[in-house]
């Protein structure tokens, strides 16, 4: 089994947090989004994963590449790096990792996380994971035939056709077949809104007799913007609240931690109330403050502040009262 993770986007909706690190490396409950994604997919695969192929922008740099390879190695897999130099759509992105397109393949876009209680049924030719949504107009959606397979794809329908949204995770039994269909789009310049789209390849495969089945998740979590990412952090802390989430090297003095919270290595918390649903990265400091429902990244300082529903970047500093913040790396705010 192989996992392919397209993640070359610049994450503009997550700025300023993606000005210094790619969005998939933003932490959720103490781990990067992409690490959470890979770990969760490995759990449902039901068989060993031998390769995790990441499609990234060349500008991400060697440190990011090394981190991604380490995430794969922790799952007993080889991590490989592939570059998408120009944003030409989802089909083009996947094809950038064409050396990994063989055998059983899971494709997972790195801006979504999920909770699932099942083992992937690898006997199907293809599985497209979906989730019921209130407003499907912003999503690609599918319709289900009477025998349970997917018989229609619709991209952001203006009129209601289905509320089963495609969440961005796919299983293909034959990676070579997928590669051939993606290459067909490029060879024949078949584009949708100027880009080569995976949904066009799926439609072609369906027309040739491939039966795709829906995979459902118990919860679908988005990391597309600050508020969504803070909410995803909250939900993940609930998922893992039985785990040990406070590092042994953390120093907590005259303070209250309201669980669930993640407290990283070397964190100092003094005269403060932290939680619920707060993640504090390594070597950050919180003094004389109240922090709830927030992500505080590494080496950050929060003093004499009341913050909630916030994201603070690496090495950021907040001093004085604040309520709802999105502060990038190295920024200092004094009130």
N, C-alpha and C positions, 0 to 999 in steps of 0.2 A: 504494500500500500504506500502511495505517495500523497503528500499534502502540498498543494500549490497555493501560495499566499500572494496575490497581487496587492502591493502596498506602495506604489510609486507616486501616489497623489501627494500634493503639497499640504493638504489639510487646512485650506484657507479659512474655513468656518470655525476652526479651533484656534486661530490666532488670538493673542500673542504666544500661546503655548507651543505652537508648531514653528515658530521662527528659528528656534535653536535645535529642536529635535523633531523627527518625523512623528506624526500623530500616533502610529501604532506603538510607539515607545512611551507614550504618556501612561503613567501608572494608574492601575485600578486595584485598590486594596493591596498595595505594595508590590504589584507585579505589572510589567508593561502589558498593554492591551493585547499585543500580538502573542505574548507568552500565555496569557489566559486563553486566547483563542486556540492556540496549538494544543495546549494541555487538554482542553475540553473536547477537541476533535479526537485526539488520541484515545480518550476515555470511551468514546462511543464507537470507535472503529471495530473493535472486537478482534483485531489481528495486529501484528507488529507493523509499525510505520518505519520504512527504511530510508526515506528521504523527505525533507521539508525544503521545498524550493521557493525562495522569496524573490518576487519581482520588485525592484526598487529603482529609484532615480540614481544616476551616477553620483549626484551631489551629496548623497547621504553620508559617504565617507567610510573609512576603514573601521573606526570604532563601532559604528552602527552595524556594519557587516559582521564584525567579530561577535557582537552581542547576539545577533540573529543566529549565527552558527552555534553559539553556546546554548541557546534555547532548544534548538533541534537536538544537540548532543545530549541534553538532559533527558530527552525522551528516547534515547537509544537510536537516534536517526542521524543521517548525514545532512548537514545544512549546506545548500548551494545557493549562490547569488546570481541573479540574472537582471539585466538592465533594460528598462524601458526609457529610451531617451526622449521620446515625444509622446504626449498623451493622445493616443489615437483610438481609445475605446477599450472596453472590457475584453473583447475577443483578441485584439492586438496585444493587450497586456499578458494574457494567458499564454499566447503563442511565443512570447519572449522567453518562456521557460520550456521550449519545445523538447529539449533533451530529457525533461522529466515526464513528458507526456507518453507514458507507456504503462501497460497493466492497469490496475485499479488506481483511481485518482480521486481525491477530494479537492475541490477548488473552494477556497474560503477567502472572501474579501475582508481585509483587516480593519473594517470600521464597524463591525457588529460582533456582539457576544450573545451567548444563549445559555439557557439551562435546559437540559434534556435528560430523560430517564428511559433510555432505550439503547439497544445495540444496533448499529447500522446493518441493514439487510443487504449484503453484497451480492445476492443472487439476482437482484434487479439490474436491468441494463443501465438505468439512470435514476437518480433520486434528486429532487429539487426541494429544498427545505423551505417551508412556508409558515406564515403565522397570520392569524385573523387580525385585521386592523379595522378601526372605526371609519377612517377616510382613506380609501384605496387610490385616490386620484394621484398621489405623489409616488406611487410604487408600480413596479411591474407586478402583475397578478396572473393567476392561473385559474382555469375552470377544470373541474373534475368530472370525468365520464362515469357512467353507472357502474362500471366494473372497477373503479378506483384509480384508473390512470389519468394523467393530465392530457386533456384533449385540446386545450386552447391556451395561448399566451397573449397577454395584452399589456402594452407598455403605457403606464400612466393614463388609464382610460378616463376621458372626460365624463362619460356616462357610466353608470354602475353596470359592471358585468360580473364582478366577483370581489369578495373582501379577503381573499387569500393572497397575501403579499409575499413575493419572493424575498427572502432575507439575505441572500448573497452567499449561500453555502450549497454546493452541488456535489453529487457523487456520480462518477462515470466508471462503468465496468471495464471499458476499453479506451485507454488514453490515446492510443494510436488513431482510433476512429475520430475522437474529438479533435485531435491535431489536424487530421485531414479536412474536417469540416471548417475549422478555423482558417486554415490556409486557403480553402476555396473562397472564403469571403475576401481575403486580401488579393488573391490572384484575379478575381473578377470585380474588384473594387466595389463590393456591396457594402454600402454604408447606411447608417440611420442617423440623421441629424449630424452628418459629417464625420461620424466615427464608426468603427467596426464593432458591432455589438454581439455579445454572447447569445442574446435571445434570438438573433437571426440564425445562428448555427443550431440552436436548440430546435427552432421551427423546421429547418431543413432536415435534421435528424428525425424529427417526428414524422415528417412527410415521407421519409424513407422506411418507416415502420418501427422506429425505436419507441419503446414505451417508457415514459418517465412517470414515476410515482411520487406523490408528495411525502415529504418527511416533515413531521410536526414537532415543535419544541414546546416546552411548558412555559418558557418565557424568552422573549426576544429583547435584547438590550442594545440601544444605539449609542455610539460615541461620536456623533457628528458635530456637536457643539458643546459649549461649556455646560449648560444646564443639563443636557442629556448625559454627559459624562459624569457629572456629579451624582445624578440619579443612578447611573449604572454602578458607580462606586458604592452607593448605599445598598443596592440590591445584592452586590457581591459580598459585602460584609455580612449581610443576613445569611447568604448561602453558606458561608464558611465560619459562622460565629462560634462553632464548637471547636475550631482549631485554635492553636496558640498564636495569638495575634499581637502580643506585646513582647518585644525583644528583651532578652535578659539584661542587655547593657543599657536599656533606657533608664533614666533617672527621673522619678516622679516624686515631687516634694510638695506636701500640703496641697494636693490637687485631687480632683475627682475625675475618673474616667468612666463615662457612661457607655457601656457596650451596646453594639459591637463597634470596636475601633481597631485600626491597625496602627501600631506604634513601632517605628523602625529602630535600627541599631543606633546607639549613641544619642538618642533624642533626649532633650531636657524639657520637662514640663514642671513649672513652678507656680504655685498660687493661682491655679487655673481650673476651669471646668472644660473638659474636652469630650465631645460626643453628644448624642450618638452619631454614628455613621461618619466618622472622621478617619482619614488616612494621613499619617504623618511620616514623611520620608526620612531617611537616615540623616542624623546629625542636625536636625532642625531643633529650634528652641521656641517654646511657647511660655510666656510669663505674664502673669496678672491679666489674663484674658479668658474669654468664653468663646469656644469654637465648636460649631455643630455643622453636620451635613456638608463637609468640605473636604477638599484634597489639598494637602500642604506637601509640596515636593521636597527634595533634599536641600539641606543647608539653608533653609528658610528661617526667618525670625518673625515672630508675632509677639508684640508687646502692647499691653494696655489697650486691647481691642476686643470688640464683640463682632464676630464674623459668622456668617452662615451662607449656605448655598454658594460657596466660593471655591475658586482654584487659585492657588499661589504657586508660582514657578520655582525652579531651582535658584537658590541664593537670593530669593526675593525677601523684602523686608516691609512689614506693616507695623507702624507705630502710631497709636491713636485710634479713635473709634471709627469703625467701618462696618458695613452691613452685608452687602452682596458684591463680591469682587471677582474679577478675572485679571490676575496680575502675572505678567510674563517673567521669564528668568531675569535675574539681576536687577529688577526694578525695585526702587525704594519709595515707599509712601509714608509720609509723616503728616499727621493731622494735629 
